[in-house]
Amino acid sequence: MSLPHSSSRTAPSDLRALLPEVVAEVAEHAFFAWAEPCEPRAFADLVAASDRSRATPAVWLCARVGFQGVVSGSLEVLLPVELARELGVALTGGSASDGLTDQELHDVAGELANMLCGVLLTRVDRRQAFELRPPQVARVAGVREQAGRADQDQFFCLNDRPVAVRFGECAP
């Protein structure tokens, strides 16, 4: 399955402003991980370092959650499969030697996107109801080539690994 690029209108500034705090909170509370924003250049360096450490470029997952309410659109999270594996082990209380199936890795990526979206929208307005659609998850390629599009993405370092978050078709 391939997820088409969904950005058309930029996300409202309050969503973008709240995102770093929400990413850090979800990483810490749900996955016992740490996260911090990183500059586009640092993100590109993390992607390049990840690719250099293996014979082929790193495999990435893209998880998209659509939402509807006072603000409607979608939130996408791009993360390396290795990070999804690490987060899945933390989420389930397993050990590093535990193997996760492709479906479980997709579930972890989808759950990360779902948690980020839910916490973020609740911060925007606790009194309004939002409808979240089930996450769509796909393997993606070409992340290294996309790493410089800072106008659409917000970049994070999560447990020393690169993560990008973008909003798609946000409308009031």
Number of C-alpha atoms within 10 A of each C-alpha: 8 10 14 6 9 16 18 13 13 17 23 13 9 11 18 16 11 15 21 19 14 20 25 19 18 20 21 14 11 15 18 13 18 16 22 16 20 19 14 19 13 16 24 20 15 20 21 17 14 19 15 12 10 9 7 9 17 22 16 20 23 25 27 30 26 22 21 17 14 13 17 18 22 24 24 30 24 24 26 22 20 16 21 22 22 20 23 26 20 16 15 11 10 12 11 11 7 11 13 15 10 11 10 14 23 24 18 25 30 25 19 27 28 24 17 23 25 17 17 21 22 13 15 14 11 10 8 10 12 18 11 18 13 14 21 19 25 17 17 18 14 11 20 17 10 11 21 15 11 15 9 17 22 21 26 24 20 22 16 13 17 25 25 24 23 23 25 21 16 21 16 10
